[in-house]
Amino acid sequence: MQTVMADAFRKYGRVLPLDLQAFCSCIGERKPVAQGQVEYEPSVPEFEQLPVFSRLRDEVFGGMPVELGHCSGWNNKLNGLEYHRSSEVDMAATDLILLLGCQQDIDWKNFTYDTAKVEAFLVPAGTAVELYATTLHFAPCSVSGKEFRMGVALPRGTNEPLDVVPEKNGENQLLLQQNKWLLAHKDSGLDKDGAWIGLVGENIEIR
């Protein structure tokens, strides 16, 4: 297990000098997620009133309209890998593990990705990281069987339903929501939500 402080993380993203104390307190007041479940909200109004939101909007995303939500819960499997046309900022309120890959390693002939290429990185509580647009990622994994809590900042509208659903061919087969392209593992059950089954190999599990 590597950490996001390691040199190996540099091709996936970078650690950001953000003060997360107020955010961690705010998300810590939310009710626990039910055991075994993962909860995602693209935009949470109380998070977007915090000083860190202004820094994300005005500095990290250069003035773009952004949303600040969260991904929290219980998870120990890869299940899928997604990418966006933009960076994503993840803010760890608890210790958590990110399973990451590179978009450049996708087999674009078959629209598949070999999970043997995935690397795991520990994100310590209180740490913010930028994941580059070319970084494949998905829901974090828990540490020591505990609930994880992570803030997620993206361009506003990301992960919302598509206004226009393109014809399902080529890369469009991976397009699931606004600014969200997803490759799922066959054992994840995500195909029932319309996800493209594109991960080949082991559905990696953190023990």
C-alpha positions in Angstrom: 0.0 0.0 0.0 1.4 3.4 -1.1 0.2 6.8 0.1 -0.6 9.9 -2.0 2.7 11.4 -0.7 4.6 8.8 -2.7 6.3 9.6 -6.1 4.1 6.9 -7.7 1.0 9.1 -7.2 2.4 11.9 -9.3 1.1 10.5 -12.6 -2.4 10.3 -11.1 -2.7 13.6 -9.3 -1.3 15.9 -6.6 -1.9 16.8 -3.0 -3.5 20.2 -2.5 -2.7 22.7 0.3 -6.3 23.1 1.5 -7.5 23.5 5.1 -10.1 20.9 5.6 -10.8 21.4 9.3 -14.2 23.0 8.8 -15.2 20.6 6.1 -14.3 17.6 8.2 -16.3 18.9 11.1 -19.3 19.6 8.9 -19.4 16.2 7.2 -18.7 14.5 10.6 -22.1 15.8 11.8 -24.0 13.9 9.1 -25.7 10.7 10.0 -23.8 7.4 9.4 -24.4 5.6 6.1 -26.1 2.3 6.5 -23.7 -0.6 6.9 -22.6 -2.0 3.5 -23.9 0.9 1.5 -22.2 3.8 -0.4 -23.9 7.2 -0.6 -23.1 9.8 -3.2 -24.5 13.3 -3.5 -23.0 15.6 -6.2 -23.9 18.9 -4.4 -24.5 19.5 -0.7 -25.6 23.1 0.2 -24.0 23.2 3.6 -20.6 22.2 2.1 -20.9 24.9 -0.5 -21.2 27.6 2.3 -17.7 26.7 3.7 -14.6 28.8 2.9 -13.0 25.8 1.2 -15.7 25.9 -1.5 -14.7 29.4 -2.6 -11.0 28.3 -2.9 -12.1 25.3 -5.0 -14.2 27.4 -7.3 -12.0 30.5 -7.6 -8.5 28.9 -7.5 -8.4 25.2 -8.1 -11.0 25.3 -10.9 -10.1 28.7 -12.1 -13.5 30.4 -11.6 -15.6 27.6 -13.2 -19.0 26.8 -11.8 -18.3 23.8 -9.5 -20.2 21.5 -7.1 -19.1 20.1 -3.7 -20.7 16.9 -2.6 -19.5 13.7 -1.0 -19.1 10.0 -1.3 -19.4 8.1 2.0 -20.0 4.6 3.2 -18.6 1.2 3.2 -16.7 -0.4 0.4 -13.8 -2.8 -0.1 -14.0 -3.6 -3.9 -13.0 -2.0 -7.1 -16.3 -2.6 -9.0 -15.7 0.0 -11.6 -13.5 2.8 -12.9 -14.7 6.2 -14.2 -13.2 9.3 -15.8 -14.2 12.8 -16.5 -13.2 15.6 -18.9 -11.9 17.5 -15.9 -9.9 17.1 -12.7 -11.7 15.9 -9.6 -10.8 17.1 -6.1 -11.2 14.5 -3.3 -11.1 15.6 0.3 -10.6 12.8 2.9 -12.4 13.4 6.2 -11.4 9.9 7.2 -8.6 7.6 6.2 -9.5 6.0 2.9 -8.0 4.1 0.0 -8.3 5.1 -3.7 -7.9 2.5 -6.5 -6.5 4.3 -9.5 -5.6 3.6 -13.1 -4.6 5.6 -16.3 -7.0 6.4 -19.1 -4.1 5.9 -21.5 -4.1 2.1 -20.6 -7.7 1.6 -21.8 -7.9 -0.8 -24.8 -9.8 1.6 -27.1 -10.4 -1.1 -29.7 -12.5 -3.1 -27.3 -13.2 -0.5 -24.7 -11.7 -2.6 -21.9 -9.2 -2.1 -19.1 -7.1 -4.7 -17.3 -7.5 -4.4 -13.6 -4.0 -5.7 -13.0 -2.8 -2.2 -13.9 -4.7 -0.7 -10.9 -2.7 0.8 -8.0 -3.9 1.5 -4.4 -3.1 4.7 -2.5 -3.9 5.6 1.1 -5.3 9.1 1.6 -4.9 10.2 5.2 -7.7 12.0 6.9 -7.5 15.8 6.4 -5.8 15.4 3.0 -7.1 16.9 -0.3 -6.0 15.5 -3.6 -6.6 16.6 -7.2 -7.1 13.6 -9.6 -6.3 14.5 -13.1 -8.8 14.1 -15.9 -6.8 11.1 -17.2 -7.0 9.3 -13.9 -9.4 6.3 -13.6 -11.1 6.1 -10.2 -14.3 5.2 -8.4 -15.7 5.0 -4.9 -13.0 4.8 -2.2 -12.4 1.7 -0.1 -12.7 1.7 3.7 -9.7 1.4 6.0 -9.9 -1.2 8.8 -13.6 -1.9 8.0 -14.7 1.6 9.1 -17.0 4.0 7.3 -15.2 6.4 4.9 -16.2 10.0 4.3 -14.9 12.0 1.4 -15.8 15.3 -0.2 -15.9 15.4 -4.0 -15.6 18.6 -6.1 -16.3 18.6 -9.8 -17.6 21.0 -12.5 -21.2 21.7 -11.7 -23.6 19.2 -13.4 -21.1 16.3 -13.3 -22.8 13.0 -12.5 -26.3 14.4 -13.1 -28.6 12.7 -15.7 -27.8 13.3 -19.3 -29.9 15.9 -21.1 -29.2 14.1 -24.4 -28.4 10.4 -24.7 -26.1 9.8 -27.7 -26.3 6.7 -29.8 -24.6 3.8 -28.0 -21.5 3.3 -30.1 -17.8 3.8 -29.6 -16.9 5.7 -26.5 -20.5 6.7 -26.1 -21.1 3.1 -24.7 -19.2 4.2 -21.6 -21.1 7.5 -21.2 -23.4 7.0 -18.2 -24.1 10.5 -16.8 -23.0 14.1 -17.5 -19.2 14.2 -17.6 -19.0 10.6 -16.5 -17.6 7.7 -18.5 -17.6 4.3 -16.6 -16.1 0.9 -17.1 -17.7 -1.6 -14.7 -16.7 -5.1 -13.6 -19.0 -8.0 -14.5 -19.3 -8.9 -10.8 -20.3 -5.4 -9.7 -24.0 -5.5 -10.7 -23.6 -2.0 -12.2 -24.8 -3.3 -15.6 -28.4 -3.1 -14.3 -27.9 0.7 -14.2 -26.7 0.7 -17.8 -23.0 0.6 -17.1 -20.6 -0.7 -19.8 -18.9 -3.9 -18.7 -15.3 -3.1 -19.6 -13.1 -4.2 -16.7 -11.3 -7.4 -17.3 -9.4 -9.4 -14.7 -10.0 -9.5 -10.9 -12.5 -7.3 -9.2 -9.9 -6.1 -6.7 -10.8 -6.4 -3.0 -9.1 -4.6 -0.1 -8.9 -6.9 2.9 
